[in-house]
Structure formats: C-alpha cells, structure tokens
Amino acid sequence: MIDRGEFVDALSAAPVGAALLAMLECGVRRDVPAWAIPVDSDGGAVAAAADALAETSLGSLLAVAVDAAAFRVGPWMPDAPVSLAAAYRHVEDRRAIAEAIGEQFGSALHAPLDPATQQWWHSGSPGNEFFTRPRFRAFDDVYGAGQFTLAGMWTVSDPPPEVHGELIGAWELEPDPVSRWRLPARPDARVFEVHRPADWVQLVTEYPATGRPHPEWELPGPNQLSGDLHELLAIDCQHGARISIRRHLVPDWAAVAADYDGVHLSWAGFLTTEGFVSDLGDGDVALLRYWFSERTHWVRDVFAEPIPLDAPHLDPDGALLGVDVRNDEARRDDDRAILKAQRGR
C-alpha cells in the first residue's frame, strides 16, 4: 500500500517533482508561456490543474515530467538553477496538484519491474564501435561521476505512447531512426528497486565508490558558476544543488553486479530521485542523474531472445524518426548484430 501523503511530500521535495507541478500549473494558464516555469503561482490555476488530472492519461503526465526533467531543470540547461528556484519557491502552493497525482496515478508510478515487458530502444549504426562493445565486463567504465556504467544495458517497461517522443529526446537517440525490441528478462532476475532517494542512498552506501570529478551544476565542478545558484541556495527546502561537498558517492557497479542483475528506477523513483541531492553526513552526498525516466540498468545478461516491435509512436509531422523492425529486414539484421555483440554471443 502506497502512503500517498509520504509520496506527496517526496514529490514536492524533489527537483523533478517541483518542476512537474509548476509545468502542470503552467499548462492551464494563459498569462505565461507554455514552456516556462512560472515565477509565481495562481490559486485558481492550481485548482484547475489538479482537477484536469482526472482526465489526463498516465502517458501525458509522464511526457510533461520527462520534458521538465531533461529540458527545464536538466543538467545541461543553462537556466536550470533559476527555473528550479522558481519551482521550489511555490511548491507548497501547488500541493493540491501533487495530491491529485498521488490519487490518480500513485499505484502505476510505483509499479515494480515487470520482467516480461522490458524494451530495448536503439538508434545508430553497427559500424560505431561503442554500440558493438561487449557489455557486462568493464564496470569501471562509467558515465559522468559514475551514476551508471557503460558496461550496462538499458531497458524501459513498455512506456505509454504519449511519452515516446520525449524519451527519445531525453535519451539522446535522435537524429537517427529509432527502433525498439521486446527484451524479456528472466522472471527470477535479481533487481534492486529505487522508488525514493533513500533507496539510491541505500545502494551507494552498501556498494560505495567515490564519484569521479564531473562538471555538473548540482555539485561543485570545474564549470560551475556558483553565482548562478544564489536564488536556489537561498531556498531552505531545495535538494537541487550543493556547493560544498566532501565526496559524491556512487555505486561500485562491479560489487552491485555480484548481488544483483539490474537496478530498476520506477516512475515514482524518477520523479522523486532524479537530480535529488541526498546529504549523507560529514559532507558526503549522493545524486542519481542522467536516467531521465523509468528505466532498468542491467549489469548481467538475464534476457531471453529479442522480439522486434513496431516503431515508437511519434508525431508524424515532427523531426523524430522511428523504424518498424518487423518490416525492415536490413535494420532488423543490424540491430540483431548489435545485441549479439553487446551480449557477447
């Protein structure tokens, strides 16, 4: 049973959650641009946004959330600290929206991994050495500070069609055509579940490694301009940035792989944990970053044979391209070759 009050608190405390609430209010207002996080809050708009969620699909909600995480308060957005400060400043004013999200979508957002529904999405040629590099071996080859290992494989749990375009953008799969495959995992796969920042903290404290230096704005880095953070740092409830840390703890992925086959970030985990700086004491912090959605990061090959699927559901008038590997023999062969190489088969 989900504690909805606790979820509302967690959503409001989180960078992605605070940005999502702001964007949902923005969606019913006419006095601010549709793409902007408002610098104020309007009680009537908050009530209207909360009411509108009764008619909103899960996929539509997730599309706003992924957009907010990647393109409003994401790690590469130059105005992210200012936008996040604006979101946090009025987050309590938007509690009714958070409560409506918990009421309408709480169970779906907290769904644990379903091994049968896993999908592998891909863009790129097998001529690119990175795509054919064997996985599940060099766990020390990590991205960023080490929030995931390049020796891992990603899957997503059959996401709703409305969020497909946002996922392709957030995962940086464009501009090449994107294919997708069902990649079922074994029912007995050992999976560590992340639904809250405390779960990520448990992972990095049970399997600790010190993160590599990395120029992310949320933590001290060589490209950080602390002056850009003054508005955000002045907000007591914010968990989006720290300018003084001792160590950034990340998972020791080889140690994780000894006990687990993968780490699953649920949609609730994404909303509450992506970009959330957890203070561990003595200046140590933990921060999950760059996952950008519900996903599973696999560190062991526990998969059955891949099954080709239709193309991602995209705006037919948009710039993103999808490919149906059921009907494209050349792309199907390329993808199979990549999967075979990554799995060392």
Secondary structure, 3 states (H helix, E strand, C coil): CCCHHHHHHHHHHCHHHHHHHHHHHHCCCCCCCCCCCCCCCCHHHHHHHHHHHHHCCHHHHHHHHHHHHHHHCCCCCCCHHHHHHHHHHCCHHHHHHHHHHHHHHHHHHCCCCCHHHEEEEECCCCCCHHHHCCCCCCCCCEECCCCEECCCEEEEECCCHHHHHHHHHHCCCCCCCEEEEECCECCCCCEEEECCHHHHHHHHHHCEEECCCCCCCCCCCCCCCHHHHHHHHCCCCCCCCCCCCCCEEEECHHHHHHHCCEEEECHHHHHHHECCEEEEECCEEEEECCCCCCEEEECCCCECCCEECCCCCCCCCCCCCECCCCCCHHHHHHHHHHHHHHCCC
